[in-house]
Amino acid sequence: MVFLPSIRPRHELDPYVKNFLLSHVNLRDARADQRLRPVPPDANQSLFFYPRSHVNVIVNSTGERRKSASSIFVGNQNSRINIEFGDDHLIIQVCFKSGFLYHLLGMPIQEFNHKEINAEFLSSPEIKILNEQLAELSDYRQMIALIENYLLHRIASVKIKTRPIDKAITYLKDNRGQVSLDWLANEACLSARQFERTFYDRTGMSPKFFARVTRFDNAFKLKTAQPSMNWLAVAEASGYFDFSHLMRDFKQFAEVTPSLLMAQEMASPDGTFFIR
């Protein structure tokens, strides 16, 4: 297995891309139940590439299955899905800065309707060529370089004008959702109603919901990184008032208890190595 969790982008992309993630695992001999990975909401916006085997997206609550395209934009996710890996699972994730996808695509993120979108539907023919090129490569560095070139060309073709609301979204994400929303709206020079509307356009979530998902995601990642840490300590470190509030969020977002989600995470093909 190859796992590169935090590849820094070239400096020209620093204002827009947080990092790249690459994971490659051979599952040809794995059973169907050994190919599943739980993916609860995380408030991230990403561009995913699957240059080898396709993956299936399974909605946890309904069992609905969707075959993923070779490249997809993910703008907002408010409920858990499970990813079913293929035989030759190679994933490259472009982790955008919070709210940036709104500027890159020029569309309100709520139009994603909480589903992934085929990147070829929202981009120039260049991304179709990129998908074909990635499928032919075996050098991971060359793959990342091609994706960086695509992003730089795409960014140069759009007029990106950031506003205080964009910094406010980043600040809320970086502070794990533990910020006064009234204070944040004031910092963004917006009324409460304007703040919520523009926030929703850029994230597909209300500020309050975004903060909850961010706090939950931080708790999940903290426990993944420190398995020996007890759940009460995780709740306190993540800004929860008490354990019952953490349990409420896990039941809503992961649709299982905290301990069961961790067991499912550990049993997934890339286990604790895959930290989004």
SULCORGI-V723228 format. One record per backbone hydrogen bond with DSSP energy under -0.5 kcal/mol. CO is the residue of the C=O (numbers start at 0). NH is the residue of the N-H. If there is no record, write none. Layout:
[[CO,NH] [CO,NH]]
This chain:
[[1,23] [2,4] [3,21] [5,7] [6,19] [9,12] [10,13] [12,15] [12,16] [15,96] [18,94] [19,6] [20,92] [21,3] [22,90] [23,1] [24,26] [24,88] [26,29] [30,33] [31,34] [34,84] [36,82] [38,80] [44,95] [45,73] [46,93] [47,71] [48,91] [54,67] [55,57] [55,83] [56,58] [56,65] [57,81] [58,62] [63,58] [65,56] [65,67] [69,49] [70,118] [71,47] [72,74] [72,116] [73,45] [79,59] [80,38] [81,57] [81,83] [82,36] [82,84] [83,55] [86,26] [86,88] [87,52] [87,89] [88,24] [89,51] [90,22] [91,48] [92,20] [92,94] [93,46] [93,95] [94,17] [94,18] [96,99] [98,101] [98,102] [99,102] [99,103] [100,104] [101,105] [101,106] [107,110] [108,111] [109,112] [111,114] [116,72] [117,120] [117,121] [118,121] [123,126] [124,127] [124,128] [125,129] [126,130] [127,131] [128,132] [129,133] [130,134] [131,135] [132,135] [132,136] [133,136] [137,139] [138,142] [139,143] [140,144] [141,145] [142,146] [143,147] [144,148] [145,149] [146,150] [147,151] [148,152] [149,153] [150,154] [151,155] [152,156] [153,156] [154,157] [157,159] [158,160] [159,161] [162,165] [162,166] [163,167] [164,168] [165,169] [166,170] [167,171] [168,172] [169,173] [170,174] [171,176] [172,175] [174,177] [176,178] [179,183] [180,184] [181,185] [182,186] [183,187] [184,189] [185,188] [190,194] [191,195] [192,196] [193,197] [194,198] [195,199] [196,200] [197,201] [198,202] [199,203] [200,108] [205,209] [206,210] [207,211] [208,212] [209,213] [210,214] [211,215] [212,216] [213,217] [214,218] [215,219] [216,220] [217,221] [218,222] [219,223] [220,224] [221,225] [225,228] [229,233] [230,234] [231,235] [232,236] [233,237] [234,239] [235,238] [241,244] [241,245] [242,246] [243,247] [244,248] [245,249] [246,250] [247,251] [248,252] [248,253] [249,253] [249,254] [249,255] [256,260] [257,261] [258,262] [259,263] [260,264] [261,265] [262,266] [263,267] [264,267] [267,270] [269,272] [269,273] [270,273] [272,274] [273,275]]
